[in-house]
């Protein structure tokens, strides 16, 4: 493939990925997301990759992002001779953990809501609604 073809495929993939993430975040209009600050990235990265965005807090530069990408790739597709644990490490970013950060949507709340809806139990719903974080 030529560089132009690779660039076209890359842009198409990035656009598809961004639209997928936006749809999962219920962002229906791009205007509602514009003007957001980019946190955790150095201004050099923001200026090159997020044209027009603001970054008041300096963070990761391209070299650190590349190291993270290589490390994650090595976990998913290890080179021969690499000894890895039998599964990916749990970082706690996506799964509920006992004693972890409290979220509005939690296991107890889901169980109570399911009980309230299936059993048409208004009392359980009311108790759960009172205990939900504001």
Buried (B, 14 or more C-beta within 10 A) or exposed (E): EEEEEEEEEEEEEEEEEEEEEBEEEEBEEEEEEEEEEBEEBBBEBBEEEEEEBEBEEEBBEEEEBEEEEEEEEEBEEEEEEEEEEEEEEEEEEEEEEEEEEEEEEBEEBEEBBEBBEEEEBEEBBEEBEEEEEE
